[in-house]
Amino acid sequence: MKQFAIQWMQRQVTYKDVWALRDVSLAVERGEVLGVVGANGAGKSTLLKVVARVLRPTSGRVSVRSSAAPLLELGAGFDFELTGRENIYLNGAILGQPRRDMERRVGQIADFAELNGFLDASLRTYSTGMVARLGFAVATDVAADILIIDEVLAVGDEAFQRRCLERLEEFCQAGVTILVVTHNAAMIQQLCDRAVWLDKGAVRAVGPVDDVLERYQSSQARWRRSELLKDGGAMSAMEYSQIADRLAERAPCNMLVFGAGHDSDLWCDVNQGGTTYFIEDDPAWAALGGENVVMVTYDTKSADWETLLTDSSCRRLEMELPSEIERTKWDFIVVDAPKGYEPTLPGRMQSIYMASKLALENGDTDVFVHDCDRQIENAYANRFLRQENLVCEVESLRHYHIDAG
């Protein structure tokens, strides 16, 4: 604290604002069970804390029209110098329950928490599981119209977890509104009427449980694949994310990938709901791809790059593509090349040329050229895709946006 104060006075403290939640708008009906999913750091716990009035929103408002019982952290508010019985009264008071009511409930709370004779022992003598079970028992035994649960259903052994689920199902049948955060997809499907997917503090999807879970799990699968790409894969995670984020804005899309037939599953996962085709010249790689891999033959003989670069007719760069490829309106075109792979440069030139040709014919097309770090390729990309159409460069990836013309 002292060091921070000194740095603050010397104006050496720098910071940036981070929004845990941004532009979140949700309505939950009485008696509805809403599941909240998202990766770690997505804002799930913050959302529940705002609803539970533990945190105040920086802007906007939260309207809660009934009493709420939050299970944000089992054992929060417990005093470990007090006994289990005393902590039941303490937690009941925190939840707004009269002492008289809690005195009637002590026995059933202790039985549900399986304290086994430790009710009047200090909490210091409890195991971690006992503290968690007591916290769940207290929070779910009080009368509340809204139950707020944040990743607290993994307490105890399997038998106790079943009892927790049974109690929650009783709440559902009684018409209690429940907000639940968990990474357990099966639990979301079992308990919830609807689900919401949070990503970096924003709502990415809200609706039927199966639909939201499918979108969230597909996104997680893409992220896991992007992590794998860090280790010598075709693209770095940053390059991959640049394409994936742009695809998410325009999805579903018609996407054409030159190369990367071996990564066909990856690209199909990225382009959820869209059509993805691949142009590949290596039979070995094509055999690893799916049914949407189209085999072509690249020019592997030309070596006079100055002649190719200045060839105004581009006749030698024309590539014969199937009619279905020629007829399709492509929204996305990727010219890919794995790191460390030295493809024949004539084939690379043909790919860049055909990508630009299709993009100009289609219009409103995003073109990504990967591993375009060789001087000759840079010159060729700028010739056909045009420097003025360059949106950004991320490591070895160039993003162009081409209009018709």
NUTOR-49387 format. One record per residue (C-alpha): residue in one letter; x negated, y negated, z. Coordinates in steps of 0.25 Angstrom, whole numbers, plus 5000, padded with zeros to 4 digits. Example, Ala and Ser with C-alpha at 12.3 -4.5 7.8 and 13.67 -1.06 7.14 Angstrom:
<rs>
type / x / y / z
A / 4951 / 5018 / 5031;
S / 4945 / 5004 / 5029;
</rs>
This chain:
<rs>
type / x / y / z
M / 5000 / 5000 / 5000;
K / 4989 / 4991 / 5004;
Q / 4982 / 4993 / 4990;
F / 4995 / 4991 / 4983;
A / 4997 / 4978 / 4990;
I / 4983 / 4973 / 4986;
Q / 4984 / 4977 / 4972;
W / 4998 / 4970 / 4971;
M / 4992 / 4957 / 4977;
Q / 4981 / 4958 / 4967;
R / 4991 / 4961 / 4956;
Q / 4985 / 4974 / 4952;
V / 4997 / 4982 / 4953;
T / 5004 / 4986 / 4940;
Y / 5016 / 4994 / 4938;
K / 5027 / 4997 / 4928;
D / 5042 / 4999 / 4930;
V / 5047 / 5013 / 4928;
W / 5062 / 5015 / 4927;
A / 5066 / 5028 / 4934;
L / 5080 / 5026 / 4927;
R / 5083 / 5018 / 4915;
D / 5097 / 5015 / 4909;
V / 5103 / 5027 / 4916;
S / 5119 / 5027 / 4915;
L / 5126 / 5039 / 4921;
A / 5140 / 5041 / 4926;
V / 5143 / 5054 / 4934;
E / 5158 / 5057 / 4937;
R / 5163 / 5062 / 4950;
G / 5161 / 5077 / 4952;
E / 5151 / 5078 / 4940;
V / 5138 / 5085 / 4942;
L / 5127 / 5078 / 4934;
G / 5113 / 5084 / 4932;
V / 5101 / 5075 / 4930;
V / 5089 / 5081 / 4922;
G / 5076 / 5076 / 4918;
A / 5061 / 5077 / 4919;
N / 5053 / 5073 / 4931;
G / 5053 / 5058 / 4932;
A / 5066 / 5056 / 4923;
G / 5073 / 5048 / 4934;
K / 5082 / 5059 / 4939;
S / 5080 / 5057 / 4954;
T / 5080 / 5042 / 4953;
L / 5094 / 5043 / 4946;
L / 5099 / 5051 / 4958;
K / 5093 / 5042 / 4968;
V / 5099 / 5030 / 4962;
V / 5113 / 5037 / 4962;
A / 5111 / 5041 / 4977;
R / 5107 / 5026 / 4980;
V / 5093 / 5030 / 4984;
L / 5088 / 5021 / 4974;
R / 5094 / 5008 / 4968;
P / 5094 / 5006 / 4953;
T / 5085 / 4995 / 4948;
S / 5096 / 4991 / 4938;
G / 5110 / 4996 / 4935;
R / 5119 / 5002 / 4945;
V / 5124 / 5016 / 4951;
S / 5138 / 5018 / 4955;
V / 5141 / 5030 / 4965;
R / 5155 / 5031 / 4969;
S / 5154 / 5042 / 4979;
S / 5145 / 5047 / 4991;
A / 5132 / 5054 / 4986;
A / 5123 / 5064 / 4993;
P / 5109 / 5064 / 4987;
L / 5100 / 5076 / 4987;
L / 5088 / 5068 / 4981;
E / 5077 / 5075 / 4990;
L / 5081 / 5086 / 5000;
G / 5076 / 5082 / 5013;
A / 5075 / 5067 / 5011;
G / 5079 / 5060 / 5023;
F / 5076 / 5071 / 5032;
D / 5068 / 5068 / 5045;
F / 5058 / 5080 / 5047;
E / 5057 / 5077 / 5062;
L / 5072 / 5079 / 5064;
T / 5079 / 5093 / 5064;
G / 5087 / 5099 / 5053;
R / 5100 / 5095 / 5060;
E / 5096 / 5081 / 5062;
N / 5092 / 5079 / 5048;
I / 5106 / 5084 / 5043;
Y / 5112 / 5073 / 5051;
L / 5101 / 5063 / 5046;
N / 5103 / 5067 / 5031;
G / 5118 / 5067 / 5033;
A / 5117 / 5053 / 5038;
I / 5109 / 5049 / 5026;
L / 5120 / 5055 / 5017;
G / 5130 / 5047 / 5024;
Q / 5137 / 5058 / 5032;
P / 5142 / 5056 / 5046;
R / 5135 / 5064 / 5057;
R / 5148 / 5070 / 5061;
D / 5149 / 5076 / 5047;
M / 5135 / 5081 / 5047;
E / 5137 / 5088 / 5061;
R / 5148 / 5096 / 5055;
R / 5139 / 5100 / 5043;
V / 5126 / 5103 / 5050;
G / 5128 / 5118 / 5051;
Q / 5132 / 5120 / 5037;
I / 5120 / 5112 / 5032;
A / 5111 / 5120 / 5040;
D / 5117 / 5133 / 5035;
F / 5116 / 5128 / 5021;
A / 5101 / 5124 / 5022;
E / 5098 / 5137 / 5029;
L / 5090 / 5131 / 5040;
N / 5091 / 5144 / 5048;
G / 5090 / 5138 / 5062;
F / 5081 / 5126 / 5059;
L / 5093 / 5116 / 5060;
D / 5087 / 5110 / 5073;
A / 5073 / 5111 / 5069;
S / 5064 / 5099 / 5064;
L / 5064 / 5098 / 5049;
R / 5049 / 5098 / 5051;
T / 5051 / 5113 / 5053;
Y / 5059 / 5115 / 5040;
S / 5053 / 5121 / 5027;
T / 5054 / 5112 / 5014;
G / 5066 / 5121 / 5010;
M / 5073 / 5120 / 5022;
V / 5072 / 5105 / 5022;
A / 5077 / 5105 / 5007;
R / 5089 / 5114 / 5010;
L / 5093 / 5105 / 5022;
G / 5093 / 5093 / 5013;
F / 5101 / 5100 / 5003;
A / 5111 / 5105 / 5013;
V / 5113 / 5092 / 5019;
A / 5115 / 5084 / 5006;
T / 5125 / 5094 / 5000;
D / 5133 / 5096 / 5013;
V / 5138 / 5081 / 5014;
A / 5150 / 5077 / 5007;
A / 5147 / 5068 / 4995;
D / 5153 / 5065 / 4982;
I / 5140 / 5065 / 4974;
L / 5128 / 5074 / 4976;
I / 5115 / 5070 / 4971;
I / 5104 / 5081 / 4969;
D / 5090 / 5079 / 4965;
E / 5082 / 5092 / 4963;
V / 5085 / 5098 / 4976;
L / 5092 / 5111 / 4972;
A / 5079 / 5119 / 4972;
V / 5078 / 5120 / 4987;
G / 5078 / 5133 / 4995;
D / 5078 / 5147 / 4989;
E / 5087 / 5153 / 4978;
A / 5098 / 5156 / 4987;
F / 5098 / 5142 / 4993;
Q / 5098 / 5136 / 4979;
R / 5110 / 5144 / 4975;
R / 5117 / 5138 / 4988;
C / 5113 / 5124 / 4984;
L / 5119 / 5126 / 4970;
E / 5132 / 5132 / 4976;
R / 5134 / 5120 / 4985;
L / 5132 / 5111 / 4973;
E / 5142 / 5118 / 4965;
E / 5152 / 5116 / 4977;
F / 5149 / 5101 / 4975;
C / 5152 / 5102 / 4961;
Q / 5165 / 5109 / 4963;
A / 5169 / 5099 / 4974;
G / 5167 / 5088 / 4963;
V / 5155 / 5082 / 4969;
T / 5147 / 5073 / 4959;
I / 5133 / 5079 / 4958;
L / 5120 / 5073 / 4952;
V / 5109 / 5083 / 4951;
V / 5094 / 5082 / 4947;
T / 5087 / 5095 / 4944;
H / 5078 / 5102 / 4934;
N / 5086 / 5115 / 4935;
A / 5094 / 5115 / 4922;
A / 5102 / 5127 / 4926;
M / 5106 / 5120 / 4939;
I / 5111 / 5108 / 4930;
Q / 5119 / 5117 / 4921;
Q / 5125 / 5124 / 4933;
L / 5129 / 5111 / 4941;
C / 5130 / 5100 / 4932;
D / 5141 / 5094 / 4923;
R / 5132 / 5084 / 4915;
A / 5117 / 5081 / 4915;
V / 5109 / 5069 / 4912;
W / 5095 / 5069 / 4907;
L / 5085 / 5058 / 4912;
D / 5072 / 5055 / 4905;
K / 5063 / 5044 / 4910;
G / 5074 / 5038 / 4918;
A / 5084 / 5037 / 4906;
V / 5096 / 5046 / 4903;
R / 5092 / 5055 / 4891;
A / 5105 / 5063 / 4891;
V / 5118 / 5065 / 4899;
G / 5129 / 5075 / 4896;
P / 5132 / 5090 / 4897;
V / 5122 / 5098 / 4905;
D / 5118 / 5107 / 4894;
D / 5115 / 5096 / 4884;
V / 5107 / 5087 / 4893;
L / 5099 / 5099 / 4898;
E / 5096 / 5103 / 4884;
R / 5091 / 5090 / 4880;
Y / 5083 / 5088 / 4893;
Q / 5077 / 5102 / 4892;
S / 5073 / 5100 / 4877;
S / 5066 / 5087 / 4881;
Q / 5058 / 5094 / 4892;
A / 5054 / 5105 / 4882;
R / 5049 / 5094 / 4873;
W / 5041 / 5087 / 4884;
R / 5035 / 5101 / 4888;
R / 5031 / 5103 / 4874;
S / 5025 / 5089 / 4873;
E / 5017 / 5092 / 4885;
L / 5012 / 5104 / 4878;
L / 5008 / 5096 / 4866;
K / 4998 / 5089 / 4875;
D / 4988 / 5101 / 4874;
G / 4984 / 5101 / 4860;
G / 4998 / 5101 / 4854;
A / 5002 / 5094 / 4841;
M / 5005 / 5081 / 4849;
S / 5002 / 5074 / 4862;
A / 5014 / 5072 / 4872;
M / 5014 / 5057 / 4869;
E / 5015 / 5060 / 4854;
Y / 5025 / 5070 / 4855;
S / 5033 / 5061 / 4864;
Q / 5033 / 5050 / 4854;
I / 5040 / 5058 / 4844;
A / 5049 / 5065 / 4854;
D / 5054 / 5051 / 4860;
R / 5057 / 5046 / 4846;
L / 5064 / 5059 / 4842;
A / 5073 / 5057 / 4855;
E / 5077 / 5044 / 4850;
R / 5081 / 5049 / 4836;
A / 5085 / 5063 / 4839;
P / 5091 / 5071 / 4833;
C / 5082 / 5069 / 4821;
N / 5077 / 5076 / 4808;
M / 5062 / 5078 / 4811;
L / 5052 / 5083 / 4801;
V / 5038 / 5087 / 4806;
F / 5026 / 5089 / 4797;
G / 5017 / 5099 / 4804;
A / 5019 / 5105 / 4818;
G / 5027 / 5117 / 4813;
H / 5021 / 5124 / 4825;
D / 5028 / 5114 / 4834;
S / 5041 / 5115 / 4828;
D / 5049 / 5119 / 4841;
L / 5043 / 5107 / 4847;
W / 5048 / 5097 / 4837;
C / 5061 / 5104 / 4836;
D / 5062 / 5102 / 4851;
V / 5059 / 5087 / 4850;
N / 5069 / 5085 / 4839;
Q / 5081 / 5090 / 4847;
G / 5094 / 5091 / 4838;
G / 5086 / 5087 / 4826;
T / 5081 / 5094 / 4814;
T / 5066 / 5097 / 4813;
Y / 5058 / 5102 / 4801;
F / 5043 / 5104 / 4800;
I / 5033 / 5104 / 4788;
E / 5022 / 5113 / 4790;
D / 5011 / 5118 / 4781;
D / 5004 / 5129 / 4790;
P / 5011 / 5142 / 4790;
A / 5006 / 5146 / 4803;
W / 5012 / 5134 / 4810;
A / 5025 / 5135 / 4802;
A / 5027 / 5149 / 4807;
L / 5027 / 5144 / 4821;
G / 5037 / 5133 / 4818;
G / 5052 / 5135 / 4816;
E / 5061 / 5137 / 4804;
N / 5061 / 5122 / 4802;
V / 5046 / 5122 / 4797;
V / 5044 / 5119 / 4782;
M / 5031 / 5124 / 4776;
V / 5024 / 5115 / 4766;
T / 5011 / 5115 / 4759;
Y / 5002 / 5103 / 4761;
D / 4991 / 5098 / 4752;
T / 4978 / 5103 / 4757;
K / 4969 / 5100 / 4746;
S / 4968 / 5085 / 4744;
A / 4956 / 5079 / 4751;
D / 4955 / 5065 / 4744;
W / 4962 / 5057 / 4755;
E / 4960 / 5043 / 4749;
T / 4967 / 5048 / 4736;
L / 4978 / 5054 / 4744;
L / 4979 / 5041 / 4753;
T / 4980 / 5032 / 4741;
D / 4989 / 5041 / 4732;
S / 5001 / 5033 / 4729;
S / 5009 / 5044 / 4723;
C / 5007 / 5053 / 4735;
R / 5010 / 5065 / 4726;
R / 5000 / 5073 / 4733;
L / 5006 / 5071 / 4746;
E / 5020 / 5076 / 4742;
M / 5025 / 5088 / 4750;
E / 5036 / 5097 / 4745;
L / 5046 / 5098 / 4756;
P / 5059 / 5107 / 4757;
S / 5071 / 5099 / 4752;
E / 5077 / 5100 / 4766;
I / 5065 / 5092 / 4771;
E / 5066 / 5082 / 4760;
R / 5081 / 5080 / 4762;
T / 5082 / 5078 / 4777;
K / 5082 / 5064 / 4783;
W / 5070 / 5065 / 4793;
D / 5071 / 5056 / 4805;
F / 5057 / 5061 / 4811;
I / 5045 / 5066 / 4804;
V / 5032 / 5070 / 4811;
V / 5019 / 5073 / 4804;
D / 5012 / 5081 / 4815;
A / 4998 / 5087 / 4817;
P / 4993 / 5094 / 4829;
K / 4981 / 5089 / 4836;
G / 4968 / 5095 / 4832;
Y / 4974 / 5100 / 4819;
E / 4967 / 5095 / 4807;
P / 4978 / 5097 / 4796;
T / 4975 / 5095 / 4781;
L / 4975 / 5080 / 4779;
P / 4983 / 5082 / 4765;
G / 4994 / 5089 / 4773;
R / 4994 / 5077 / 4783;
M / 4995 / 5067 / 4772;
Q / 5006 / 5075 / 4765;
S / 5014 / 5075 / 4779;
I / 5013 / 5061 / 4781;
Y / 5017 / 5057 / 4767;
M / 5029 / 5066 / 4767;
A / 5033 / 5061 / 4781;
S / 5033 / 5047 / 4776;
K / 5040 / 5051 / 4763;
L / 5051 / 5057 / 4770;
A / 5052 / 5046 / 4781;
L / 5053 / 5035 / 4770;
E / 5064 / 5043 / 4763;
N / 5072 / 5045 / 4776;
G / 5070 / 5032 / 4783;
D / 5071 / 5030 / 4798;
T / 5061 / 5041 / 4800;
D / 5051 / 5042 / 4812;
V / 5038 / 5048 / 4807;
F / 5027 / 5053 / 4817;
V / 5013 / 5056 / 4812;
H / 5005 / 5064 / 4822;
D / 4990 / 5065 / 4822;
C / 4988 / 5054 / 4812;
D / 4975 / 5050 / 4817;
R / 4966 / 5052 / 4805;
Q / 4963 / 5040 / 4796;
I / 4968 / 5046 / 4783;
E / 4981 / 5050 / 4790;
N / 4983 / 5037 / 4796;
A / 4981 / 5030 / 4783;
Y / 4991 / 5040 / 4777;
A / 5002 / 5038 / 4787;
N / 5001 / 5023 / 4786;
R / 5002 / 5024 / 4771;
F / 5015 / 5032 / 4771;
L / 5021 / 5029 / 4784;
R / 5017 / 5015 / 4785;
Q / 5010 / 5008 / 4796;
E / 5022 / 4998 / 4798;
N / 5031 / 5010 / 4801;
L / 5022 / 5015 / 4812;
V / 5030 / 5015 / 4825;
C / 5019 / 5019 / 4835;
E / 5006 / 5028 / 4837;
V / 5005 / 5038 / 4849;
E / 4992 / 5045 / 4849;
S / 4991 / 5052 / 4836;
L / 5006 / 5050 / 4832;
R / 5011 / 5040 / 4823;
H / 5026 / 5036 / 4823;
Y / 5031 / 5029 / 4810;
H / 5046 / 5025 / 4808;
I / 5049 / 5025 / 4793;
D / 5061 / 5018 / 4786;
A / 5066 / 5022 / 4772;
G / 5059 / 5015 / 4761;
</rs>
